[in-house]
């Protein structure tokens, strides 16, 4: 063993000495011919040595260990003419050069617009080690997307999960968003929500980013905590541009449901302060007011004649105001010819103020409809028992929620052509907070068998039932008859998630006759703490007080049905504050609800890796292993309902440690310049949700319990990716890919009966547990093409098409321990995107359609109780006009076809609505000025 080590050390020392003694260096920059933009991921090759490198984000490249002599350098970039130069390398020292690449057919490479987007994205995809999809700054500007999540849905294999009609969470290859990792400027982002690992990307504006990379395969130098993809967001750097740049945009946004025009503005810049120091930054503000019309149902049943009916029908009227404020700042310093240092900060705030008026028809006391005629079910109160009622509730939710995500990173990158050393220290914190949210204030009225009220519900419309009332309807419409039932006031909902991290990487490259061999190793430490503190006050009506819906009456803004009388938006909050003597506090409900959700969790991760890399002009091989050691400290409460309107809260704590080894092997083969094939095999993990592991235990008086599970294991996945890409001679490419994933230990919620936990027997227990095995397989295909070869005016046409098929199946056990196969939640089988564009002269037009197949949203006890979200297709249109070289006017039409949200269960041979929403479309218009 000692002899082998000495021999290896001697060989390395000999190779290093020979190289240093007889070799020099070649460095340079690659820009567009207009001299505006640095070109990242341009390929530069020494023809005689057949050695290749790619430019970094500043457009720089370096070759080390180059023997003295005269060489031909060749620079390539998708959509650009191949450019060559001759350089003479001295025996020692460095020679520098610059490439200014022109577009195929002559002229400058465009640095804005649709063509520039395609050029930049394809170049980065081509140069990447593994399977990567890229959106650049220019791409984001071509779509009418309101946040980062909506921008990402344009990529192959990516679809989004909406909230109130806006993209919120990102699903890659049909997998749950919690199986993705998200970084900003290399900093892993914690999640604002108390019950999630995934970051809701609607918090981040699309105006402040330089690029988004969706890395679908893994190499050991990456964090290993993803199975879907690692989503890496980069903000601007001063050296991304060759010249200083300032840009201002302003726009108005009009939603046809709310009828309101709201503002959006953004400012970004890059400024060099000398040759070696620069500042880049951006700030954006966006306020949006919109409305959502919603219907939800619950408790579907089937009567003896096979007629389906819902126990409850809710008509929900949402009025929402959302405000996004984003800022980013980057300080970049060329400390030397080989070292760049940086400080990068990012700050995002997302305010969501939601008013929801809801009218609920509760038929739960009926054994079934009084009569059925076709699709109409009649509920006649005269058929009720003496102790039963038809209940109608009218309530208001008034919630203001603020999310913040902030991060700062400091580090440096050194590349001598022989040695590479990178380090970074970072801090990130995400929060979500409410301090005064009413959810809800409820008024209700009960109609007994002498009330004379009859309600007919009609299920002819698949998407939502309608209703009509008859008989004695006076009380149904009389606001004064709806008496106050309760107010649940959230006085504090405080989710905190923060992480400190430090990492370092060191690599040494040895140059050979046929390629470069690199040995690399690194380490990373992460210290994370997540906590949730919830406090609420449960208000009831004081003795002798009177409070009805008539005291806070408002007007509906709802389109699907007549749901009046309804509360005003601000009336219940004002009434609560102005009339404190009218209410009493239910101490039991307040204490119980305030105790059951609280937790704090520490998650410390120590990682190290070693990898080797072989890189020639045709073949790149990367192999190695990563180790991640995880330590958890989990704190929560055991909350016991004593059965006498009192509770007992006992703190509990657990500790755990585990280690994961994550090997990987990646091959990139390019037998010719326009052809790339990839193959990658690797193992990755996703740790359980911290909220699922938190020891939050609740036991009621019936000996029924809900438990967190501190012993949950992480998801573990073996992955295989294969791909083929062909790049056309002009600006375009076609690619095909296949993937397979075998996942074990995924988490599911299970219900157990007569079950023992920590030595105590419970009649019923609900808790998350590790499931069996799931398998995911699929295909991806994409085609991109600029039709510059066509005669004018058709040479301005371009198209982007991509399609993904995903097969994702797993096994779950129902309440009776019977196994059944299911599609994995959030796994859409088919997704595709179609973009048709035209860009010529001052005009730029684009139509973008995105389709997502139906998917399983929640797993029930059987196929009939599973919740499914229907397929979704949305069409967006964009138009831009170049008024001058510095001024562009634009207009966007979002959700042209008023795409709806529809969730259902399959029962009695039909889709039974669980949730339906429609939002209308939004029109945006504005201008961007660059100088």
LINHU-V966437 format. One record per residue. N is the residue number from 1. D_FIRST is the distance of its C-alpha to the first C-alpha in Angstrom with 2 decimals. Layout:
BEGIN
n:N d_first:D_FIRST
n:N d_first:D_FIRST
END
This chain:
BEGIN
n:1 d_first:0.00
n:2 d_first:3.84
n:3 d_first:5.40
n:4 d_first:5.15
n:5 d_first:6.35
n:6 d_first:8.72
n:7 d_first:9.88
n:8 d_first:10.71
n:9 d_first:12.36
n:10 d_first:14.23
n:11 d_first:15.49
n:12 d_first:16.72
n:13 d_first:18.34
n:14 d_first:19.97
n:15 d_first:21.30
n:16 d_first:22.61
n:17 d_first:24.26
n:18 d_first:25.87
n:19 d_first:27.23
n:20 d_first:28.62
n:21 d_first:30.20
n:22 d_first:32.08
n:23 d_first:32.75
n:24 d_first:35.16
n:25 d_first:35.88
n:26 d_first:38.49
n:27 d_first:39.87
n:28 d_first:42.94
n:29 d_first:44.99
n:30 d_first:46.59
n:31 d_first:49.95
n:32 d_first:52.85
n:33 d_first:55.67
n:34 d_first:57.93
n:35 d_first:55.64
n:36 d_first:55.53
n:37 d_first:52.23
n:38 d_first:48.60
n:39 d_first:47.04
n:40 d_first:43.82
n:41 d_first:41.50
n:42 d_first:43.12
n:43 d_first:40.87
n:44 d_first:40.50
n:45 d_first:39.13
n:46 d_first:38.64
n:47 d_first:40.31
n:48 d_first:39.06
n:49 d_first:35.37
n:50 d_first:35.77
n:51 d_first:33.97
n:52 d_first:35.40
n:53 d_first:35.45
n:54 d_first:37.80
n:55 d_first:40.00
n:56 d_first:39.63
n:57 d_first:42.60
n:58 d_first:44.14
n:59 d_first:44.09
n:60 d_first:41.55
n:61 d_first:38.75
n:62 d_first:36.31
n:63 d_first:34.30
n:64 d_first:31.72
n:65 d_first:30.27
n:66 d_first:33.47
n:67 d_first:34.10
n:68 d_first:37.52
n:69 d_first:40.31
n:70 d_first:42.96
n:71 d_first:42.07
n:72 d_first:43.89
n:73 d_first:43.12
n:74 d_first:44.19
n:75 d_first:44.89
n:76 d_first:45.55
n:77 d_first:46.89
n:78 d_first:48.52
n:79 d_first:52.26
n:80 d_first:52.02
n:81 d_first:52.65
n:82 d_first:49.57
n:83 d_first:49.69
n:84 d_first:48.17
n:85 d_first:47.96
n:86 d_first:46.93
n:87 d_first:44.83
n:88 d_first:43.73
n:89 d_first:40.40
n:90 d_first:40.23
n:91 d_first:37.34
n:92 d_first:36.62
n:93 d_first:38.25
n:94 d_first:39.44
n:95 d_first:42.17
n:96 d_first:43.82
n:97 d_first:46.04
n:98 d_first:47.91
n:99 d_first:48.80
n:100 d_first:51.98
n:101 d_first:51.95
n:102 d_first:55.24
n:103 d_first:56.04
n:104 d_first:56.40
n:105 d_first:59.94
n:106 d_first:60.27
n:107 d_first:60.81
n:108 d_first:58.61
n:109 d_first:55.96
n:110 d_first:57.50
n:111 d_first:55.83
n:112 d_first:58.00
n:113 d_first:59.34
n:114 d_first:58.26
n:115 d_first:56.96
n:116 d_first:54.74
n:117 d_first:53.28
n:118 d_first:52.42
n:119 d_first:50.99
n:120 d_first:48.71
n:121 d_first:47.55
n:122 d_first:46.77
n:123 d_first:44.88
n:124 d_first:42.56
n:125 d_first:42.16
n:126 d_first:41.34
n:127 d_first:38.68
n:128 d_first:36.93
n:129 d_first:33.47
n:130 d_first:34.65
n:131 d_first:38.03
n:132 d_first:40.21
n:133 d_first:43.96
n:134 d_first:45.46
n:135 d_first:48.75
n:136 d_first:49.59
n:137 d_first:52.22
n:138 d_first:54.71
n:139 d_first:54.27
n:140 d_first:55.06
n:141 d_first:58.25
n:142 d_first:59.50
n:143 d_first:59.75
n:144 d_first:62.06
n:145 d_first:59.21
n:146 d_first:59.77
n:147 d_first:56.19
n:148 d_first:52.54
n:149 d_first:52.60
n:150 d_first:55.51
n:151 d_first:53.84
n:152 d_first:50.77
n:153 d_first:52.87
n:154 d_first:53.38
n:155 d_first:49.80
n:156 d_first:48.67
n:157 d_first:47.69
n:158 d_first:48.99
n:159 d_first:52.02
n:160 d_first:53.39
n:161 d_first:55.01
n:162 d_first:58.26
n:163 d_first:60.00
n:164 d_first:63.71
n:165 d_first:63.35
n:166 d_first:60.59
n:167 d_first:56.96
n:168 d_first:54.85
n:169 d_first:51.58
n:170 d_first:49.40
n:171 d_first:48.25
n:172 d_first:45.68
n:173 d_first:45.67
n:174 d_first:48.04
n:175 d_first:45.82
n:176 d_first:46.91
n:177 d_first:46.84
n:178 d_first:44.76
n:179 d_first:41.86
n:180 d_first:41.73
n:181 d_first:40.16
n:182 d_first:42.23
n:183 d_first:41.31
n:184 d_first:43.52
n:185 d_first:41.94
n:186 d_first:38.47
n:187 d_first:39.63
n:188 d_first:39.50
n:189 d_first:43.09
n:190 d_first:44.21
n:191 d_first:47.22
n:192 d_first:50.73
n:193 d_first:51.98
n:194 d_first:51.44
n:195 d_first:50.51
n:196 d_first:48.24
n:197 d_first:44.78
n:198 d_first:45.93
n:199 d_first:47.75
n:200 d_first:51.31
n:201 d_first:51.32
n:202 d_first:55.10
n:203 d_first:54.57
n:204 d_first:53.21
n:205 d_first:55.68
n:206 d_first:54.86
n:207 d_first:56.46
n:208 d_first:53.67
n:209 d_first:50.68
n:210 d_first:49.21
n:211 d_first:47.25
n:212 d_first:45.91
n:213 d_first:42.81
n:214 d_first:42.33
n:215 d_first:38.68
n:216 d_first:38.54
n:217 d_first:34.87
n:218 d_first:31.74
n:219 d_first:28.69
n:220 d_first:26.05
n:221 d_first:27.59
n:222 d_first:30.82
n:223 d_first:32.02
n:224 d_first:31.49
n:225 d_first:34.86
n:226 d_first:36.98
n:227 d_first:37.82
n:228 d_first:40.91
n:229 d_first:39.98
n:230 d_first:38.97
n:231 d_first:42.22
n:232 d_first:41.58
n:233 d_first:44.72
n:234 d_first:44.88
n:235 d_first:47.81
n:236 d_first:49.06
n:237 d_first:47.59
n:238 d_first:49.68
n:239 d_first:47.70
n:240 d_first:48.22
n:241 d_first:51.54
n:242 d_first:52.29
n:243 d_first:55.62
n:244 d_first:56.86
n:245 d_first:58.27
n:246 d_first:60.54
n:247 d_first:61.64
n:248 d_first:64.14
n:249 d_first:65.15
n:250 d_first:67.82
n:251 d_first:68.89
n:252 d_first:71.02
n:253 d_first:70.10
n:254 d_first:72.83
n:255 d_first:72.38
n:256 d_first:75.27
n:257 d_first:75.22
n:258 d_first:75.35
n:259 d_first:77.45
n:260 d_first:75.73
n:261 d_first:74.39
n:262 d_first:71.40
n:263 d_first:69.59
n:264 d_first:66.20
n:265 d_first:65.05
n:266 d_first:61.91
n:267 d_first:61.01
n:268 d_first:57.82
n:269 d_first:56.97
n:270 d_first:54.44
n:271 d_first:55.27
n:272 d_first:53.42
n:273 d_first:54.12
n:274 d_first:53.29
n:275 d_first:50.60
n:276 d_first:47.63
n:277 d_first:48.88
n:278 d_first:50.39
n:279 d_first:51.69
n:280 d_first:52.07
n:281 d_first:53.75
n:282 d_first:55.85
n:283 d_first:58.16
n:284 d_first:59.99
n:285 d_first:62.65
n:286 d_first:63.86
n:287 d_first:66.48
n:288 d_first:67.40
n:289 d_first:70.20
n:290 d_first:70.43
n:291 d_first:71.73
n:292 d_first:70.46
n:293 d_first:72.68
n:294 d_first:70.98
n:295 d_first:71.91
n:296 d_first:69.88
n:297 d_first:70.72
n:298 d_first:69.53
n:299 d_first:70.26
n:300 d_first:71.07
n:301 d_first:73.00
n:302 d_first:74.83
n:303 d_first:78.31
n:304 d_first:79.81
n:305 d_first:80.98
n:306 d_first:77.60
n:307 d_first:78.40
n:308 d_first:75.57
n:309 d_first:76.29
n:310 d_first:74.41
n:311 d_first:75.03
n:312 d_first:74.47
n:313 d_first:74.93
n:314 d_first:73.94
n:315 d_first:75.21
n:316 d_first:73.10
n:317 d_first:74.13
n:318 d_first:71.37
n:319 d_first:72.04
n:320 d_first:68.87
n:321 d_first:68.19
n:322 d_first:64.66
n:323 d_first:63.64
n:324 d_first:60.35
n:325 d_first:59.48
n:326 d_first:56.24
n:327 d_first:54.98
n:328 d_first:51.88
n:329 d_first:51.06
n:330 d_first:48.26
n:331 d_first:47.71
n:332 d_first:45.54
n:333 d_first:44.58
n:334 d_first:43.00
n:335 d_first:41.40
n:336 d_first:40.28
n:337 d_first:39.91
n:338 d_first:36.52
n:339 d_first:36.97
n:340 d_first:39.38
n:341 d_first:40.10
n:342 d_first:42.27
n:343 d_first:44.08
n:344 d_first:45.35
n:345 d_first:47.64
n:346 d_first:49.35
n:347 d_first:52.20
n:348 d_first:54.02
n:349 d_first:56.94
n:350 d_first:58.54
n:351 d_first:61.86
n:352 d_first:63.29
n:353 d_first:66.84
n:354 d_first:68.00
n:355 d_first:71.45
n:356 d_first:71.88
n:357 d_first:75.28
n:358 d_first:75.13
n:359 d_first:77.83
n:360 d_first:76.78
n:361 d_first:78.89
n:362 d_first:77.91
n:363 d_first:79.29
n:364 d_first:77.18
n:365 d_first:80.26
n:366 d_first:81.59
n:367 d_first:80.72
n:368 d_first:80.91
n:369 d_first:83.13
n:370 d_first:86.84
n:371 d_first:87.30
n:372 d_first:85.44
n:373 d_first:87.02
n:374 d_first:84.79
n:375 d_first:81.97
n:376 d_first:83.89
n:377 d_first:83.38
n:378 d_first:86.17
n:379 d_first:85.59
n:380 d_first:88.99
n:381 d_first:89.02
n:382 d_first:92.08
n:383 d_first:89.84
n:384 d_first:87.73
n:385 d_first:88.06
n:386 d_first:89.80
n:387 d_first:86.54
n:388 d_first:84.67
n:389 d_first:84.55
n:390 d_first:83.52
n:391 d_first:81.58
n:392 d_first:81.40
n:393 d_first:79.06
n:394 d_first:79.05
n:395 d_first:76.33
n:396 d_first:74.67
n:397 d_first:71.10
n:398 d_first:70.77
n:399 d_first:67.10
n:400 d_first:65.59
n:401 d_first:61.80
n:402 d_first:59.69
n:403 d_first:56.06
n:404 d_first:54.00
n:405 d_first:50.55
n:406 d_first:49.20
n:407 d_first:45.91
n:408 d_first:44.69
n:409 d_first:41.46
n:410 d_first:40.32
n:411 d_first:37.39
n:412 d_first:36.36
n:413 d_first:34.66
n:414 d_first:33.12
n:415 d_first:32.42
n:416 d_first:31.95
n:417 d_first:31.16
n:418 d_first:27.58
n:419 d_first:26.80
n:420 d_first:28.30
n:421 d_first:28.69
n:422 d_first:31.03
n:423 d_first:32.10
n:424 d_first:35.01
n:425 d_first:36.73
n:426 d_first:39.49
n:427 d_first:42.15
n:428 d_first:44.15
n:429 d_first:46.99
n:430 d_first:49.24
n:431 d_first:52.41
n:432 d_first:55.30
n:433 d_first:58.42
n:434 d_first:61.95
n:435 d_first:64.45
n:436 d_first:67.77
n:437 d_first:67.64
n:438 d_first:70.29
n:439 d_first:68.88
n:440 d_first:71.53
n:441 d_first:75.13
n:442 d_first:76.80
n:443 d_first:80.45
n:444 d_first:81.62
n:445 d_first:84.70
n:446 d_first:85.20
n:447 d_first:87.75
n:448 d_first:89.18
n:449 d_first:91.32
n:450 d_first:94.44
n:451 d_first:93.10
n:452 d_first:94.19
n:453 d_first:91.06
n:454 d_first:89.66
n:455 d_first:86.43
n:456 d_first:85.65
n:457 d_first:82.08
n:458 d_first:81.58
n:459 d_first:78.28
n:460 d_first:79.38
n:461 d_first:77.04
n:462 d_first:73.50
n:463 d_first:71.99
n:464 d_first:74.08
n:465 d_first:77.12
n:466 d_first:80.36
n:467 d_first:83.02
n:468 d_first:86.72
n:469 d_first:88.86
n:470 d_first:92.37
n:471 d_first:94.85
n:472 d_first:95.23
n:473 d_first:92.82
n:474 d_first:94.27
n:475 d_first:91.82
n:476 d_first:88.85
n:477 d_first:89.52
n:478 d_first:90.78
n:479 d_first:88.15
n:480 d_first:90.02
n:481 d_first:89.38
n:482 d_first:85.60
n:483 d_first:84.91
n:484 d_first:81.89
n:485 d_first:79.23
n:486 d_first:76.26
n:487 d_first:74.18
n:488 d_first:70.45
n:489 d_first:69.46
n:490 d_first:65.82
n:491 d_first:65.88
n:492 d_first:62.13
n:493 d_first:59.37
n:494 d_first:56.42
n:495 d_first:52.99
n:496 d_first:50.31
n:497 d_first:46.79
n:498 d_first:44.63
n:499 d_first:41.02
n:500 d_first:39.10
n:501 d_first:35.88
n:502 d_first:33.41
n:503 d_first:30.62
n:504 d_first:28.48
n:505 d_first:26.53
n:506 d_first:24.48
n:507 d_first:23.78
n:508 d_first:22.74
n:509 d_first:24.22
n:510 d_first:23.26
n:511 d_first:26.28
n:512 d_first:26.26
n:513 d_first:29.10
n:514 d_first:29.52
n:515 d_first:28.48
n:516 d_first:26.52
n:517 d_first:23.03
n:518 d_first:22.64
n:519 d_first:19.92
n:520 d_first:21.70
n:521 d_first:21.25
n:522 d_first:23.92
n:523 d_first:25.41
n:524 d_first:28.92
n:525 d_first:30.97
n:526 d_first:34.41
n:527 d_first:37.01
n:528 d_first:39.95
n:529 d_first:43.15
n:530 d_first:45.90
n:531 d_first:49.22
n:532 d_first:52.62
n:533 d_first:55.90
n:534 d_first:59.03
n:535 d_first:62.54
n:536 d_first:65.76
n:537 d_first:69.41
n:538 d_first:71.44
n:539 d_first:75.11
n:540 d_first:78.11
n:541 d_first:81.78
n:542 d_first:83.62
n:543 d_first:86.64
n:544 d_first:89.75
n:545 d_first:87.92
n:546 d_first:88.40
n:547 d_first:85.88
n:548 d_first:86.04
n:549 d_first:84.67
n:550 d_first:87.95
n:551 d_first:86.97
n:552 d_first:84.03
n:553 d_first:85.24
n:554 d_first:83.73
n:555 d_first:83.79
n:556 d_first:81.30
n:557 d_first:79.51
n:558 d_first:78.51
n:559 d_first:79.27
n:560 d_first:78.51
n:561 d_first:81.14
n:562 d_first:83.69
n:563 d_first:81.82
n:564 d_first:84.33
n:565 d_first:85.11
n:566 d_first:81.82
n:567 d_first:80.81
n:568 d_first:80.65
n:569 d_first:77.22
n:570 d_first:77.65
n:571 d_first:80.44
n:572 d_first:78.46
n:573 d_first:76.36
n:574 d_first:79.50
n:575 d_first:81.41
n:576 d_first:78.69
n:577 d_first:78.67
n:578 d_first:82.45
n:579 d_first:83.39
n:580 d_first:81.10
n:581 d_first:83.85
n:582 d_first:83.94
n:583 d_first:80.54
n:584 d_first:78.90
n:585 d_first:75.20
n:586 d_first:73.87
n:587 d_first:71.58
n:588 d_first:69.93
n:589 d_first:68.93
n:590 d_first:67.86
n:591 d_first:65.60
n:592 d_first:64.10
n:593 d_first:63.24
n:594 d_first:61.91
n:595 d_first:59.47
n:596 d_first:57.86
n:597 d_first:55.94
n:598 d_first:54.34
n:599 d_first:50.58
n:600 d_first:47.69
n:601 d_first:44.03
n:602 d_first:40.92
n:603 d_first:37.92
n:604 d_first:34.86
n:605 d_first:31.92
n:606 d_first:28.53
n:607 d_first:26.54
n:608 d_first:23.34
n:609 d_first:21.99
n:610 d_first:19.56
n:611 d_first:20.80
n:612 d_first:20.63
n:613 d_first:23.83
n:614 d_first:24.99
n:615 d_first:28.57
n:616 d_first:30.87
n:617 d_first:34.64
n:618 d_first:34.65
n:619 d_first:31.47
n:620 d_first:29.69
n:621 d_first:26.73
n:622 d_first:25.48
n:623 d_first:22.91
n:624 d_first:21.16
n:625 d_first:21.64
n:626 d_first:23.72
n:627 d_first:23.82
n:628 d_first:27.22
n:629 d_first:27.98
n:630 d_first:31.76
n:631 d_first:33.87
n:632 d_first:37.61
n:633 d_first:40.51
n:634 d_first:43.64
n:635 d_first:47.15
n:636 d_first:50.43
n:637 d_first:53.67
n:638 d_first:55.08
n:639 d_first:58.61
n:640 d_first:61.11
n:641 d_first:64.60
n:642 d_first:66.78
n:643 d_first:69.62
n:644 d_first:72.23
n:645 d_first:71.59
n:646 d_first:68.90
n:647 d_first:65.13
n:648 d_first:62.38
n:649 d_first:59.24
n:650 d_first:56.21
n:651 d_first:53.00
n:652 d_first:49.80
n:653 d_first:46.13
n:654 d_first:42.80
n:655 d_first:39.12
n:656 d_first:36.23
n:657 d_first:32.56
n:658 d_first:30.48
n:659 d_first:27.40
n:660 d_first:27.25
n:661 d_first:24.39
n:662 d_first:25.86
n:663 d_first:24.07
n:664 d_first:25.91
n:665 d_first:26.12
n:666 d_first:28.96
n:667 d_first:30.26
n:668 d_first:33.14
n:669 d_first:34.64
n:670 d_first:37.59
n:671 d_first:38.72
n:672 d_first:41.76
n:673 d_first:42.81
n:674 d_first:45.04
n:675 d_first:42.82
n:676 d_first:39.86
n:677 d_first:38.13
n:678 d_first:35.70
n:679 d_first:33.59
n:680 d_first:31.73
n:681 d_first:30.22
n:682 d_first:29.24
n:683 d_first:29.73
n:684 d_first:31.87
n:685 d_first:33.79
n:686 d_first:37.10
n:687 d_first:37.70
n:688 d_first:41.06
n:689 d_first:44.06
n:690 d_first:44.15
n:691 d_first:47.79
n:692 d_first:46.93
n:693 d_first:44.40
n:694 d_first:46.79
n:695 d_first:48.36
n:696 d_first:51.91
n:697 d_first:53.87
n:698 d_first:57.58
n:699 d_first:59.76
n:700 d_first:63.45
n:701 d_first:66.34
n:702 d_first:65.98
n:703 d_first:62.49
n:704 d_first:60.97
n:705 d_first:57.75
n:706 d_first:55.62
n:707 d_first:52.03
n:708 d_first:49.06
n:709 d_first:45.78
n:710 d_first:43.01
n:711 d_first:40.74
n:712 d_first:40.82
n:713 d_first:37.50
n:714 d_first:36.60
n:715 d_first:37.40
n:716 d_first:34.34
n:717 d_first:34.56
n:718 d_first:32.68
n:719 d_first:34.12
n:720 d_first:34.57
n:721 d_first:36.42
n:722 d_first:37.63
n:723 d_first:40.01
n:724 d_first:41.95
n:725 d_first:43.85
n:726 d_first:46.36
n:727 d_first:47.80
n:728 d_first:51.31
n:729 d_first:52.39
n:730 d_first:54.38
n:731 d_first:53.64
n:732 d_first:52.51
n:733 d_first:49.86
n:734 d_first:49.50
n:735 d_first:46.51
n:736 d_first:45.62
n:737 d_first:42.94
n:738 d_first:41.97
n:739 d_first:40.05
n:740 d_first:39.07
n:741 d_first:38.05
n:742 d_first:37.49
n:743 d_first:38.10
n:744 d_first:37.92
n:745 d_first:39.10
n:746 d_first:41.77
n:747 d_first:44.40
n:748 d_first:48.01
n:749 d_first:50.94
n:750 d_first:52.05
n:751 d_first:55.16
n:752 d_first:54.99
n:753 d_first:57.90
n:754 d_first:57.99
n:755 d_first:54.44
n:756 d_first:52.67
n:757 d_first:50.66
n:758 d_first:49.27
n:759 d_first:51.39
n:760 d_first:54.63
n:761 d_first:56.53
n:762 d_first:58.08
n:763 d_first:60.65
n:764 d_first:59.01
n:765 d_first:55.75
n:766 d_first:54.73
n:767 d_first:51.08
n:768 d_first:48.22
n:769 d_first:45.66
n:770 d_first:42.74
n:771 d_first:43.93
n:772 d_first:42.55
n:773 d_first:41.13
n:774 d_first:42.58
n:775 d_first:42.12
n:776 d_first:42.94
n:777 d_first:43.31
n:778 d_first:45.27
n:779 d_first:46.19
n:780 d_first:46.87
n:781 d_first:48.97
n:782 d_first:50.43
n:783 d_first:52.65
n:784 d_first:53.59
n:785 d_first:56.01
n:786 d_first:58.23
n:787 d_first:61.19
n:788 d_first:61.75
n:789 d_first:62.56
n:790 d_first:65.79
n:791 d_first:69.13
n:792 d_first:70.46
n:793 d_first:70.95
n:794 d_first:68.45
n:795 d_first:65.59
n:796 d_first:65.12
n:797 d_first:64.04
n:798 d_first:60.54
n:799 d_first:59.02
n:800 d_first:55.92
n:801 d_first:55.41
n:802 d_first:52.61
n:803 d_first:52.39
n:804 d_first:49.92
n:805 d_first:50.06
n:806 d_first:48.17
n:807 d_first:47.96
n:808 d_first:46.89
n:809 d_first:47.51
n:810 d_first:46.59
n:811 d_first:47.90
n:812 d_first:49.77
n:813 d_first:51.64
n:814 d_first:55.25
n:815 d_first:56.99
n:816 d_first:57.50
n:817 d_first:53.81
n:818 d_first:54.66
n:819 d_first:52.00
n:820 d_first:53.07
n:821 d_first:51.43
n:822 d_first:52.02
n:823 d_first:51.22
n:824 d_first:48.89
n:825 d_first:50.90
n:826 d_first:51.49
n:827 d_first:50.24
n:828 d_first:52.78
n:829 d_first:52.62
n:830 d_first:54.05
n:831 d_first:54.03
n:832 d_first:55.21
n:833 d_first:56.31
n:834 d_first:58.87
n:835 d_first:59.65
n:836 d_first:62.51
n:837 d_first:63.03
n:838 d_first:65.27
n:839 d_first:64.75
n:840 d_first:67.04
n:841 d_first:68.80
n:842 d_first:69.47
n:843 d_first:69.14
n:844 d_first:66.10
n:845 d_first:66.59
n:846 d_first:64.19
n:847 d_first:64.54
n:848 d_first:61.56
n:849 d_first:61.51
n:850 d_first:58.82
n:851 d_first:58.77
n:852 d_first:56.90
n:853 d_first:57.45
n:854 d_first:58.37
n:855 d_first:55.66
n:856 d_first:55.35
n:857 d_first:55.78
n:858 d_first:55.90
n:859 d_first:55.22
n:860 d_first:58.20
n:861 d_first:58.73
n:862 d_first:59.77
n:863 d_first:60.22
n:864 d_first:63.70
n:865 d_first:62.50
n:866 d_first:59.55
n:867 d_first:60.18
n:868 d_first:59.80
n:869 d_first:60.18
n:870 d_first:62.16
n:871 d_first:61.15
n:872 d_first:61.67
n:873 d_first:62.68
n:874 d_first:63.47
n:875 d_first:64.97
n:876 d_first:64.80
n:877 d_first:66.58
n:878 d_first:66.02
n:879 d_first:68.11
n:880 d_first:67.63
n:881 d_first:69.94
n:882 d_first:69.10
n:883 d_first:72.20
n:884 d_first:70.98
n:885 d_first:67.68
n:886 d_first:66.98
n:887 d_first:68.72
n:888 d_first:67.90
n:889 d_first:69.95
n:890 d_first:68.50
n:891 d_first:69.56
n:892 d_first:67.56
n:893 d_first:68.81
n:894 d_first:66.35
n:895 d_first:66.70
n:896 d_first:69.59
n:897 d_first:70.00
n:898 d_first:69.92
n:899 d_first:66.98
n:900 d_first:67.16
n:901 d_first:64.80
n:902 d_first:65.51
n:903 d_first:63.70
n:904 d_first:65.05
n:905 d_first:64.65
n:906 d_first:65.74
n:907 d_first:68.64
n:908 d_first:71.68
n:909 d_first:70.87
n:910 d_first:70.66
n:911 d_first:68.61
n:912 d_first:69.66
n:913 d_first:69.16
n:914 d_first:67.00
n:915 d_first:66.87
n:916 d_first:68.53
n:917 d_first:68.46
n:918 d_first:69.93
n:919 d_first:69.66
n:920 d_first:71.66
n:921 d_first:70.41
n:922 d_first:69.73
n:923 d_first:70.88
n:924 d_first:69.27
n:925 d_first:70.69
n:926 d_first:69.93
n:927 d_first:68.92
n:928 d_first:65.91
n:929 d_first:66.41
n:930 d_first:63.73
n:931 d_first:64.23
END
